[in-house]
Amino acid sequence: MAASPSTAIFGLNLLTLQSNHRAVYTPADSLIFMEFCSSNPAFLAFLKEFSPTPTKLANKEFGLRELYEMLGADYKKLETMVNPDKVPVLQLLNAKVYSKIARTCANMDRDYTARRSLSAISQVLSARESVEREVMRQLQDDSTNTMALAKDYYTTPPPDHATAREKVSTAGITMKPTTNKSALTEVTNPTAFNGHSSRDVTCDKSPQYAAIPRYVTTPQTTKDSNIEYKGTLEGKSRDELFAQMSEIFARKEKMKASRAQKVEMLKAL
């Protein structure tokens, strides 16, 4: 793809400028200079006014012909457009004008470097923000999952005592209530409500009742059915509950480790 005439002019002036300051330059220098000047029409007009003759510069010392080949531009068109009067370059570029061009290029170089730095910083900040958003989303998901597990566990109602005694009885262990009056203590609330006791609490001190487990821990099979009771709590055995709690704690530890790792990732940015 052929470059525009203005782009070739930038290349001509860059080579002229650098040939007086540096013994070695690369085609990349030309591209950088063109990028500097691409958004500055005033500087383009200034360079066009003081452009050197291509014939004078088109030798191996300046490497201008290689620049033309790299840009894909037509040599004759450039020669006519840049300097139609064939004025020698040394008459066009006196010391004062040349110094002005050099200062302008140096200023544009600094501006370009600053823009590149700001662009790099902006990219880093943008990447960091995206990482922070992802980390916060994952932490929110972890927290939601933990709360759901805890809710499922802690909202399970405790077993009814009557149901528990029923299961114990069906399992072949029949418990009879005691008739020992001395083993019963009646506690009456002195603050009566409408003249009556607001709450009567009967404390059973009998060792017979104290021996009743909340749920059966030993597997028992009834004679009437093949149902096996393994100490159930809402259909789950004690071992299953312990396994569920262990799983919840393991997930919490895993989430703690994951959070610590994500915090380290953020610190490393």
GROMACS elastic network, one bead per residue, 0.5 to 0.9 nm:
[ bonds ]
;  ai    aj funct       b0    kb
    1    71     6  0.79216   500
    1    72     6  0.63916   500
    1    73     6  0.86229   500
    2    71     6  0.61978   500
    2    73     6  0.52213   500
    2    74     6  0.81470   500
    3     6     6  0.82312   500
    3     7     6  0.62320   500
    3     8     6  0.68326   500
    3    71     6  0.54861   500
    3    72     6  0.61469   500
    3    73     6  0.57527   500
    4     7     6  0.52745   500
    4     8     6  0.66200   500
    4     9     6  0.89146   500
    4    71     6  0.87609   500
    4    73     6  0.76026   500
    5     8     6  0.51310   500
    5     9     6  0.63032   500
    5    10     6  0.88673   500
    5    73     6  0.76942   500
    5    77     6  0.84034   500
    5    78     6  0.67086   500
    5    81     6  0.79839   500
    5    82     6  0.85888   500
    6     9     6  0.50040   500
    6    10     6  0.64904   500
    6    11     6  0.88736   500
    6    38     6  0.89315   500
    6    44     6  0.73756   500
    6    48     6  0.83579   500
    7    10     6  0.52249   500
    7    11     6  0.65842   500
    7    12     6  0.89034   500
    7    34     6  0.63532   500
    7    37     6  0.87970   500
    7    38     6  0.78999   500
    7    71     6  0.83987   500
    8    11     6  0.50138   500
    8    12     6  0.62686   500
    8    13     6  0.87754   500
    8    34     6  0.84724   500
    8    67     6  0.83842   500
    8    68     6  0.74941   500
    8    71     6  0.71895   500
    8    73     6  0.73651   500
    8    78     6  0.74827   500
    9    12     6  0.50124   500
    9    13     6  0.62812   500
    9    14     6  0.85348   500
    9    34     6  0.88772   500
    9    44     6  0.81141   500
    9    47     6  0.75764   500
    9    48     6  0.68063   500
    9    51     6  0.73700   500
    9    78     6  0.80117   500
    9    82     6  0.69645   500
   10    13     6  0.53368   500
   10    14     6  0.61305   500
   10    15     6  0.87275   500
   10    30     6  0.75889   500
   10    31     6  0.88713   500
   10    33     6  0.69009   500
   10    34     6  0.55456   500
   10    37     6  0.73281   500
   10    38     6  0.88358   500
   10    44     6  0.75038   500
   10    47     6  0.75505   500
   10    48     6  0.85341   500
   11    14     6  0.50916   500
   11    15     6  0.62566   500
   11    16     6  0.86258   500
   11    29     6  0.88238   500
   11    30     6  0.52761   500
   11    31     6  0.75525   500
   11    33     6  0.73086   500
   11    34     6  0.66662   500
   11    64     6  0.84214   500
   11    67     6  0.73130   500
   11    68     6  0.87241   500
   12    15     6  0.53722   500
   12    16     6  0.62743   500
   12    17     6  0.86320   500
   12    30     6  0.84562   500
   12    51     6  0.72626   500
   12    52     6  0.73658   500
   12    53     6  0.88535   500
   12    54     6  0.76062   500
   12    57     6  0.84291   500
   12    64     6  0.72616   500
   12    67     6  0.84207   500
   12    82     6  0.89971   500
   13    16     6  0.50045   500
   13    17     6  0.59816   500
   13    18     6  0.85255   500
   13    47     6  0.68915   500
   13    48     6  0.85967   500
   13    50     6  0.85834   500
   13    51     6  0.62662   500
   13    52     6  0.72633   500
   14    17     6  0.50743   500
   14    18     6  0.60779   500
   14    19     6  0.84039   500
   14    29     6  0.78129   500
   14    30     6  0.61390   500
   14    33     6  0.66158   500
   14    34     6  0.84174   500
   14   105     6  0.89838   500
   15    18     6  0.52476   500
   15    19     6  0.58667   500
   15    20     6  0.87853   500
   15    25     6  0.83137   500
   15    29     6  0.86605   500
   15    30     6  0.72925   500
   15    57     6  0.85018   500
   15    62     6  0.66053   500
   15    63     6  0.80480   500
   15    64     6  0.73037   500
   16    19     6  0.53664   500
   16    20     6  0.69361   500
   16    51     6  0.86583   500
   16    52     6  0.73546   500
   16    57     6  0.77228   500
   16    62     6  0.77186   500
   16    89     6  0.88935   500
   17    20     6  0.58623   500
   17    21     6  0.70208   500
   17    22     6  0.89086   500
   17    98     6  0.76956   500
   17   101     6  0.79378   500
   17   102     6  0.71037   500
   18    21     6  0.50598   500
   18    22     6  0.55448   500
   18    23     6  0.79733   500
   18    24     6  0.84156   500
   18    25     6  0.73265   500
   19    22     6  0.56992   500
   19    23     6  0.64853   500
   19    24     6  0.79534   500
   19    25     6  0.81171   500
   19    61     6  0.84450   500
   19    62     6  0.66281   500
   20    23     6  0.78715   500
   22    25     6  0.69430   500
   25    28     6  0.82320   500
   25    29     6  0.66629   500
   25    30     6  0.88014   500
   26    29     6  0.54750   500
   26    30     6  0.73667   500
   27    30     6  0.52662   500
   27    31     6  0.66711   500
   27    32     6  0.89130   500
   27    66     6  0.84169   500
   27    67     6  0.68790   500
   27    70     6  0.81478   500
   28    31     6  0.50675   500
   28    32     6  0.62225   500
   28    33     6  0.86276   500
   29    32     6  0.51647   500
   29    33     6  0.62158   500
   29    34     6  0.86316   500
   30    33     6  0.51498   500
   30    34     6  0.61647   500
   30    35     6  0.86385   500
   30    67     6  0.80923   500
   31    34     6  0.50572   500
   31    35     6  0.62105   500
   31    36     6  0.86833   500
   32    35     6  0.50920   500
   32    36     6  0.63134   500
   32    37     6  0.88787   500
   32   109     6  0.88490   500
   33    36     6  0.50138   500
   33    37     6  0.64143   500
   33    38     6  0.86284   500
   33   105     6  0.79582   500
   33   108     6  0.87778   500
   33   109     6  0.82141   500
   34    37     6  0.52369   500
   34    38     6  0.59326   500
   35    38     6  0.52264   500
   35    39     6  0.79944   500
   35   112     6  0.87362   500
   36    39     6  0.72881   500
   36    40     6  0.80167   500
   36   105     6  0.81953   500
   36   108     6  0.61674   500
   36   109     6  0.70744   500
   36   111     6  0.86038   500
   36   112     6  0.66406   500
   37    40     6  0.52681   500
   37    41     6  0.76771   500
   37    43     6  0.69794   500
   37    44     6  0.69120   500
   37   105     6  0.88377   500
   37   108     6  0.79434   500
   38    41     6  0.75976   500
   38    44     6  0.83109   500
   40    43     6  0.55330   500
   40    44     6  0.64440   500
   41    45     6  0.62865   500
   41    46     6  0.86840   500
   42    45     6  0.52092   500
   42    46     6  0.63393   500
   42    47     6  0.87638   500
   43    47     6  0.61701   500
   43    48     6  0.85278   500
   43   104     6  0.84215   500
   44    47     6  0.52112   500
   44    48     6  0.61153   500
   44    49     6  0.87158   500
   45    48     6  0.50725   500
   45    49     6  0.63214   500
   45    50     6  0.89635   500
   46    49     6  0.53477   500
   46    50     6  0.67565   500
   46    51     6  0.87115   500
   46   101     6  0.87535   500
   47    50     6  0.53096   500
   47    51     6  0.57600   500
   47   101     6  0.79422   500
   48    51     6  0.51414   500
   48    52     6  0.88786   500
   48    82     6  0.66383   500
   48    83     6  0.85313   500
   49    82     6  0.84178   500
   49    83     6  0.86971   500
   49    92     6  0.88541   500
   50    82     6  0.89847   500
   50    83     6  0.87494   500
   50    89     6  0.85108   500
   50    92     6  0.58430   500
   50    93     6  0.65853   500
   50    97     6  0.82256   500
   51    54     6  0.87465   500
   51    82     6  0.62646   500
   51    83     6  0.67434   500
   51    89     6  0.76360   500
   51    92     6  0.74723   500
   51    93     6  0.81547   500
   52    55     6  0.87362   500
   52    56     6  0.76300   500
   52    57     6  0.76458   500
   52    82     6  0.75450   500
   52    83     6  0.68323   500
   52    86     6  0.86377   500
   52    87     6  0.77659   500
   52    88     6  0.69881   500
   52    90     6  0.80939   500
   52    92     6  0.68987   500
   52    93     6  0.76856   500
   53    56     6  0.55352   500
   53    57     6  0.67261   500
   53    58     6  0.87468   500
   53    79     6  0.68964   500
   53    82     6  0.70634   500
   53    83     6  0.55336   500
   53    84     6  0.83980   500
   53    85     6  0.87885   500
   53    86     6  0.60044   500
   53    87     6  0.66664   500
   53    88     6  0.62946   500
   53    89     6  0.58818   500
   54    57     6  0.51255   500
   54    58     6  0.56789   500
   54    64     6  0.77293   500
   54    65     6  0.89799   500
   54    75     6  0.84275   500
   54    78     6  0.77266   500
   54    79     6  0.55583   500
   54    80     6  0.89839   500
   54    82     6  0.77747   500
   54    83     6  0.77127   500
   54    86     6  0.87203   500
   54    89     6  0.89468   500
   55    58     6  0.52507   500
   55    59     6  0.80445   500
   55    79     6  0.73239   500
   55    86     6  0.83019   500
   56    59     6  0.74686   500
   56    88     6  0.71760   500
   56    89     6  0.71584   500
   57    60     6  0.84634   500
   57    61     6  0.79240   500
   57    62     6  0.59309   500
   57    63     6  0.77753   500
   57    64     6  0.62441   500
   57    65     6  0.85628   500
   57    89     6  0.85325   500
   58    61     6  0.81721   500
   58    62     6  0.67200   500
   58    63     6  0.66412   500
   58    65     6  0.55448   500
   58    66     6  0.88422   500
   59    62     6  0.58655   500
   59    63     6  0.60540   500
   59    64     6  0.66628   500
   59    65     6  0.70889   500
   60    64     6  0.74131   500
   60    65     6  0.78344   500
   60    66     6  0.86272   500
   61    64     6  0.84180   500
   62    65     6  0.84211   500
   63    66     6  0.54823   500
   63    67     6  0.66337   500
   64    68     6  0.63929   500
   64    69     6  0.87750   500
   65    68     6  0.50638   500
   65    69     6  0.63579   500
   65    70     6  0.86218   500
   65    75     6  0.81182   500
   66    69     6  0.50758   500
   66    70     6  0.61144   500
   66    71     6  0.86199   500
   67    71     6  0.61350   500
   67    72     6  0.84208   500
   67    73     6  0.89069   500
   68    71     6  0.51237   500
   68    72     6  0.58864   500
   68    73     6  0.55336   500
   68    74     6  0.72953   500
   68    75     6  0.67274   500
   69    73     6  0.67846   500
   69    74     6  0.85872   500
   69    75     6  0.88642   500
   70    73     6  0.80615   500
   73    77     6  0.82094   500
   73    78     6  0.75819   500
   74    77     6  0.55724   500
   74    78     6  0.63454   500
   74    79     6  0.87906   500
   75    78     6  0.52249   500
   75    79     6  0.61860   500
   75    80     6  0.87845   500
   76    79     6  0.50354   500
   76    80     6  0.62446   500
   76    81     6  0.85392   500
   77    80     6  0.52816   500
   77    81     6  0.60415   500
   77    82     6  0.84472   500
   78    81     6  0.51146   500
   78    82     6  0.57974   500
   78    83     6  0.82886   500
   79    82     6  0.55460   500
   79    83     6  0.61531   500
   79    84     6  0.69761   500
   79    86     6  0.86138   500
   80    83     6  0.58175   500
   80    85     6  0.82963   500
   80    86     6  0.85660   500
   81    84     6  0.60373   500
   83    86     6  0.56060   500
   83    87     6  0.70161   500
   84    87     6  0.80841   500
   86    89     6  0.86763   500
   87    90     6  0.85466   500
   87    91     6  0.70495   500
   87    92     6  0.71042   500
   88    91     6  0.56651   500
   88    92     6  0.67408   500
   89    92     6  0.51296   500
   89    93     6  0.60912   500
   89    94     6  0.89273   500
   90    93     6  0.53683   500
   90    94     6  0.66011   500
   91    94     6  0.63725   500
   92    97     6  0.84587   500
   93    96     6  0.79346   500
   93    97     6  0.59648   500
   93    98     6  0.56128   500
   94    97     6  0.56305   500
   94    98     6  0.60260   500
   94    99     6  0.85729   500
   95    98     6  0.51284   500
   95    99     6  0.60447   500
   95   100     6  0.86752   500
   96    99     6  0.52106   500
   96   100     6  0.63977   500
   96   101     6  0.88570   500
   97   100     6  0.51058   500
   97   101     6  0.63647   500
   97   102     6  0.87069   500
   98   101     6  0.51549   500
   98   102     6  0.62420   500
   98   103     6  0.87395   500
   99   102     6  0.50128   500
   99   103     6  0.62039   500
   99   104     6  0.85905   500
  100   103     6  0.51845   500
  100   104     6  0.61645   500
  100   105     6  0.86141   500
  101   104     6  0.51044   500
  101   105     6  0.61544   500
  101   106     6  0.86190   500
  102   105     6  0.51763   500
  102   106     6  0.62035   500
  102   107     6  0.87286   500
  103   106     6  0.50601   500
  103   107     6  0.62301   500
  103   108     6  0.86263   500
  104   107     6  0.52118   500
  104   108     6  0.62407   500
  104   109     6  0.85606   500
  105   108     6  0.50869   500
  105   109     6  0.60406   500
  105   110     6  0.87397   500
  106   110     6  0.63976   500
  106   111     6  0.87248   500
  107   110     6  0.52192   500
  107   111     6  0.62716   500
  107   112     6  0.86006   500
  108   112     6  0.59917   500
  108   113     6  0.85281   500
  109   112     6  0.51276   500
  109   113     6  0.62178   500
  109   114     6  0.86472   500
  110   113     6  0.51054   500
  110   114     6  0.61589   500
  110   115     6  0.86101   500
  111   114     6  0.50923   500
  111   115     6  0.61678   500
  111   116     6  0.86061   500
  112   115     6  0.50969   500
  112   116     6  0.61647   500
  112   117     6  0.86052   500
  113   116     6  0.50842   500
  113   117     6  0.61565   500
  113   118     6  0.86554   500
  114   117     6  0.50483   500
  114   118     6  0.61707   500
  114   119     6  0.85164   500
  115   118     6  0.51253   500
  115   119     6  0.60634   500
  115   120     6  0.85913   500
  116   119     6  0.50402   500
  116   120     6  0.61902   500
  116   121     6  0.86616   500
  117   120     6  0.51148   500
  117   121     6  0.61883   500
  117   122     6  0.85358   500
  118   121     6  0.50702   500
  118   122     6  0.60216   500
  118   123     6  0.85689   500
  119   122     6  0.50607   500
  119   123     6  0.62160   500
  119   124     6  0.87156   500
  120   123     6  0.51235   500
  120   124     6  0.62945   500
  120   125     6  0.87024   500
  121   124     6  0.51185   500
  121   125     6  0.61778   500
  121   126     6  0.85209   500
  122   125     6  0.51367   500
  122   126     6  0.60295   500
  122   127     6  0.85356   500
  123   126     6  0.50558   500
  123   127     6  0.61067   500
  123   128     6  0.85407   500
  124   127     6  0.51059   500
  124   128     6  0.61154   500
  124   129     6  0.86166   500
  124   269     6  0.80169   500
  125   129     6  0.61011   500
  125   130     6  0.86203   500
  125   269     6  0.88815   500
  126   129     6  0.51356   500
  126   130     6  0.62968   500
  126   131     6  0.86903   500
  127   130     6  0.51835   500
  127   131     6  0.62493   500
  127   132     6  0.86621   500
  127   269     6  0.88910   500
  128   131     6  0.50523   500
  128   132     6  0.61182   500
  128   133     6  0.85931   500
  128   266     6  0.73672   500
  128   269     6  0.66586   500
  129   132     6  0.50241   500
  129   133     6  0.61403   500
  129   134     6  0.86108   500
  130   133     6  0.51046   500
  130   134     6  0.62231   500
  130   135     6  0.86288   500
  131   134     6  0.51117   500
  131   135     6  0.61203   500
  131   136     6  0.85923   500
  131   265     6  0.87296   500
  131   266     6  0.75895   500
  132   135     6  0.50605   500
  132   136     6  0.60862   500
  132   137     6  0.85053   500
  132   262     6  0.88820   500
  132   266     6  0.71871   500
  133   136     6  0.51739   500
  133   137     6  0.61206   500
  133   138     6  0.86677   500
  134   137     6  0.50613   500
  134   138     6  0.62264   500
  134   139     6  0.86148   500
  135   138     6  0.51564   500
  135   139     6  0.61266   500
  135   140     6  0.85406   500
  135   259     6  0.82886   500
  135   262     6  0.66524   500
  135   263     6  0.86068   500
  135   266     6  0.89860   500
  136   139     6  0.50339   500
  136   140     6  0.60579   500
  136   141     6  0.85801   500
  137   140     6  0.50835   500
  137   141     6  0.62365   500
  137   142     6  0.86631   500
  138   141     6  0.50108   500
  138   142     6  0.61345   500
  138   143     6  0.85639   500
  139   142     6  0.50023   500
  139   143     6  0.60960   500
  139   144     6  0.85484   500
  139   255     6  0.82285   500
  139   258     6  0.89216   500
  139   259     6  0.73225   500
  140   143     6  0.50846   500
  140   144     6  0.61212   500
  140   145     6  0.86223   500
  141   144     6  0.50933   500
  141   145     6  0.61793   500
  141   146     6  0.86143   500
  142   145     6  0.52000   500
  142   146     6  0.61940   500
  142   147     6  0.86644   500
  142   252     6  0.88138   500
  142   255     6  0.69377   500
  143   146     6  0.51290   500
  143   147     6  0.61746   500
  143   148     6  0.86142   500
  143   255     6  0.88688   500
  144   147     6  0.51938   500
  144   148     6  0.61964   500
  144   149     6  0.87332   500
  145   148     6  0.51231   500
  145   149     6  0.63004   500
  145   150     6  0.86755   500
  146   149     6  0.51927   500
  146   150     6  0.61656   500
  146   151     6  0.85150   500
  146   248     6  0.76739   500
  146   251     6  0.80805   500
  146   252     6  0.75099   500
  147   150     6  0.50636   500
  147   151     6  0.59513   500
  147   152     6  0.85442   500
  148   151     6  0.50830   500
  148   152     6  0.62110   500
  148   153     6  0.86963   500
  149   152     6  0.51998   500
  149   153     6  0.63399   500
  149   154     6  0.87017   500
  149   248     6  0.73113   500
  150   153     6  0.51271   500
  150   154     6  0.59433   500
  150   155     6  0.82108   500
  150   248     6  0.80963   500
  151   154     6  0.53372   500
  151   155     6  0.57000   500
  151   156     6  0.84050   500
  152   155     6  0.57028   500
  152   156     6  0.66142   500
  153   156     6  0.57371   500
  153   241     6  0.89857   500
  153   244     6  0.87533   500
  153   245     6  0.85302   500
  154   157     6  0.79836   500
  156   233     6  0.88105   500
  156   234     6  0.74838   500
  157   160     6  0.87254   500
  157   233     6  0.88339   500
  157   234     6  0.77977   500
  158   233     6  0.72586   500
  158   234     6  0.78009   500
  159   162     6  0.85791   500
  159   163     6  0.70692   500
  159   164     6  0.68035   500
  159   214     6  0.83829   500
  159   215     6  0.84978   500
  159   232     6  0.88505   500
  159   233     6  0.63227   500
  159   234     6  0.69537   500
  160   163     6  0.51951   500
  160   164     6  0.62025   500
  160   165     6  0.87086   500
  161   165     6  0.61071   500
  161   166     6  0.84025   500
  161   214     6  0.76985   500
  162   165     6  0.51451   500
  162   166     6  0.60568   500
  162   167     6  0.86520   500
  163   167     6  0.62307   500
  163   168     6  0.86207   500
  164   167     6  0.51449   500
  164   168     6  0.62438   500
  164   169     6  0.85879   500
  164   213     6  0.86786   500
  164   214     6  0.67791   500
  164   215     6  0.61982   500
  164   216     6  0.83413   500
  165   169     6  0.59864   500
  165   170     6  0.84426   500
  165   174     6  0.86076   500
  165   175     6  0.80135   500
  165   212     6  0.82726   500
  165   214     6  0.85207   500
  165   215     6  0.85476   500
  166   169     6  0.50498   500
  166   170     6  0.60545   500
  166   171     6  0.84309   500
  167   170     6  0.50223   500
  167   171     6  0.59625   500
  167   172     6  0.87932   500
  167   173     6  0.88920   500
  167   215     6  0.83261   500
  167   216     6  0.81703   500
  167   229     6  0.78592   500
  168   171     6  0.50488   500
  168   172     6  0.67808   500
  168   173     6  0.55968   500
  168   174     6  0.69226   500
  168   175     6  0.81312   500
  168   212     6  0.85128   500
  168   213     6  0.87069   500
  168   215     6  0.78544   500
  168   216     6  0.69588   500
  169   172     6  0.54660   500
  169   173     6  0.50221   500
  169   175     6  0.69327   500
  170   173     6  0.71337   500
  170   174     6  0.78087   500
  170   221     6  0.87424   500
  170   222     6  0.64429   500
  170   223     6  0.89082   500
  170   224     6  0.89704   500
  171   174     6  0.82233   500
  171   216     6  0.88787   500
  171   219     6  0.88719   500
  171   220     6  0.57069   500
  171   221     6  0.62890   500
  171   222     6  0.54808   500
  171   223     6  0.86139   500
  171   228     6  0.87219   500
  171   229     6  0.77585   500
  172   220     6  0.79661   500
  172   221     6  0.83867   500
  172   222     6  0.69094   500
  172   223     6  0.86487   500
  175   208     6  0.78792   500
  175   209     6  0.79446   500
  175   212     6  0.81303   500
  176   208     6  0.84329   500
  176   209     6  0.87558   500
  177   208     6  0.80970   500
  177   209     6  0.76301   500
  178   181     6  0.81894   500
  178   183     6  0.82573   500
  178   206     6  0.72274   500
  178   208     6  0.76393   500
  178   209     6  0.82967   500
  179   182     6  0.88431   500
  179   183     6  0.83776   500
  179   184     6  0.89814   500
  180   183     6  0.55063   500
  180   184     6  0.72803   500
  180   206     6  0.83970   500
  181   184     6  0.54237   500
  181   185     6  0.82378   500
  182   185     6  0.74123   500
  183   203     6  0.84759   500
  183   204     6  0.66759   500
  183   205     6  0.55544   500
  183   206     6  0.59683   500
  184   202     6  0.67208   500
  184   203     6  0.60980   500
  184   204     6  0.56137   500
  184   205     6  0.65720   500
  184   206     6  0.80057   500
  185   201     6  0.83115   500
  185   202     6  0.59458   500
  185   203     6  0.56362   500
  185   204     6  0.73077   500
  185   205     6  0.81717   500
  186   200     6  0.69166   500
  186   201     6  0.61551   500
  186   202     6  0.51358   500
  186   203     6  0.69446   500
  187   199     6  0.83322   500
  187   200     6  0.58658   500
  187   201     6  0.53213   500
  187   202     6  0.65523   500
  187   203     6  0.80635   500
  188   191     6  0.87265   500
  188   192     6  0.87713   500
  188   197     6  0.62258   500
  188   198     6  0.80074   500
  188   199     6  0.65379   500
  188   200     6  0.51906   500
  188   201     6  0.68853   500
  189   192     6  0.65036   500
  189   197     6  0.57779   500
  189   198     6  0.62952   500
  189   199     6  0.59584   500
  189   200     6  0.68691   500
  189   201     6  0.86125   500
  190   197     6  0.70810   500
  190   198     6  0.84587   500
  191   195     6  0.87664   500
  191   196     6  0.86840   500
  191   197     6  0.71588   500
  191   198     6  0.72280   500
  192   195     6  0.53096   500
  192   196     6  0.50555   500
  192   198     6  0.55126   500
  192   199     6  0.85147   500
  193   196     6  0.52720   500
  193   197     6  0.61257   500
  193   198     6  0.54298   500
  194   197     6  0.82628   500
  194   198     6  0.86142   500
  195   198     6  0.88450   500
  196   199     6  0.87696   500
  197   200     6  0.66240   500
  204   207     6  0.85885   500
  204   209     6  0.72095   500
  204   210     6  0.81185   500
  205   208     6  0.84920   500
  205   209     6  0.76036   500
  205   210     6  0.73412   500
  206   209     6  0.55459   500
  206   210     6  0.63651   500
  206   211     6  0.88522   500
  207   211     6  0.60938   500
  207   212     6  0.88946   500
  208   211     6  0.55391   500
  208   212     6  0.72304   500
  209   212     6  0.53586   500
  209   213     6  0.88565   500
  210   213     6  0.78969   500
  212   215     6  0.83736   500
  212   216     6  0.89497   500
  213   216     6  0.62814   500
  213   217     6  0.82485   500
  214   231     6  0.85419   500
  215   230     6  0.84019   500
  215   232     6  0.65955   500
  215   233     6  0.75649   500
  216   219     6  0.74350   500
  216   220     6  0.83702   500
  216   229     6  0.71326   500
  216   230     6  0.63356   500
  216   232     6  0.74188   500
  217   220     6  0.89999   500
  217   229     6  0.82564   500
  217   230     6  0.57641   500
  217   232     6  0.83206   500
  217   237     6  0.82194   500
  217   238     6  0.76287   500
  218   229     6  0.78182   500
  218   230     6  0.60869   500
  218   231     6  0.69860   500
  219   228     6  0.63101   500
  219   229     6  0.55333   500
  219   231     6  0.75130   500
  220   227     6  0.84736   500
  220   228     6  0.58337   500
  220   229     6  0.57997   500
  220   230     6  0.72947   500
  221   224     6  0.86758   500
  221   225     6  0.74470   500
  221   226     6  0.61833   500
  221   227     6  0.61089   500
  221   228     6  0.50240   500
  221   229     6  0.69636   500
  222   225     6  0.55379   500
  222   226     6  0.64318   500
  222   227     6  0.67783   500
  222   228     6  0.75021   500
  223   226     6  0.74225   500
  224   227     6  0.87632   500
  225   228     6  0.85809   500
  229   232     6  0.65969   500
  229   237     6  0.84633   500
  230   236     6  0.82281   500
  230   237     6  0.56746   500
  230   238     6  0.78734   500
  231   235     6  0.87825   500
  231   236     6  0.76287   500
  231   237     6  0.51560   500
  231   238     6  0.62373   500
  231   239     6  0.89397   500
  232   235     6  0.51482   500
  232   238     6  0.67468   500
  233   236     6  0.50342   500
  233   237     6  0.61966   500
  233   238     6  0.74014   500
  233   241     6  0.84367   500
  234   237     6  0.85149   500
  236   239     6  0.81407   500
  236   240     6  0.59926   500
  236   241     6  0.65773   500
  237   240     6  0.51216   500
  237   241     6  0.63069   500
  237   242     6  0.86965   500
  238   241     6  0.50255   500
  238   242     6  0.61651   500
  238   243     6  0.85127   500
  239   242     6  0.50759   500
  239   243     6  0.60830   500
  239   244     6  0.85601   500
  240   244     6  0.61075   500
  240   245     6  0.86181   500
  241   245     6  0.61667   500
  241   246     6  0.84790   500
  242   245     6  0.51038   500
  242   246     6  0.60243   500
  242   247     6  0.85087   500
  243   246     6  0.50163   500
  243   247     6  0.61338   500
  243   248     6  0.86796   500
  244   247     6  0.50634   500
  244   248     6  0.63078   500
  244   249     6  0.87562   500
  245   248     6  0.50049   500
  245   249     6  0.62196   500
  245   250     6  0.85126   500
  246   249     6  0.51305   500
  246   250     6  0.60468   500
  246   251     6  0.85741   500
  247   250     6  0.50075   500
  247   251     6  0.61665   500
  247   252     6  0.86264   500
  248   251     6  0.51359   500
  248   252     6  0.62672   500
  248   253     6  0.87529   500
  249   252     6  0.50093   500
  249   253     6  0.62464   500
  249   254     6  0.85635   500
  250   253     6  0.51362   500
  250   254     6  0.61310   500
  250   255     6  0.86067   500
  251   255     6  0.60902   500
  251   256     6  0.85714   500
  252   255     6  0.50542   500
  252   256     6  0.61937   500
  252   257     6  0.86956   500
  253   256     6  0.50348   500
  253   257     6  0.62941   500
  253   258     6  0.85791   500
  254   257     6  0.51678   500
  254   258     6  0.61374   500
  254   259     6  0.86347   500
  255   259     6  0.60344   500
  255   260     6  0.85135   500
  256   259     6  0.51291   500
  256   260     6  0.62054   500
  256   261     6  0.86276   500
  257   260     6  0.51130   500
  257   261     6  0.62109   500
  257   262     6  0.86954   500
  258   261     6  0.51004   500
  258   262     6  0.62308   500
  258   263     6  0.86644   500
  259   262     6  0.50557   500
  259   263     6  0.61295   500
  259   264     6  0.86072   500
  260   263     6  0.51282   500
  260   264     6  0.63009   500
  260   265     6  0.87086   500
  261   264     6  0.51343   500
  261   265     6  0.63207   500
  261   266     6  0.88484   500
  262   266     6  0.63255   500
  262   267     6  0.86816   500
  263   266     6  0.51025   500
  263   267     6  0.62404   500
  263   268     6  0.86384   500
  264   267     6  0.50309   500
  264   268     6  0.61548   500
  264   269     6  0.88991   500
  265   268     6  0.51464   500
  265   269     6  0.66726   500
  266   269     6  0.54180   500
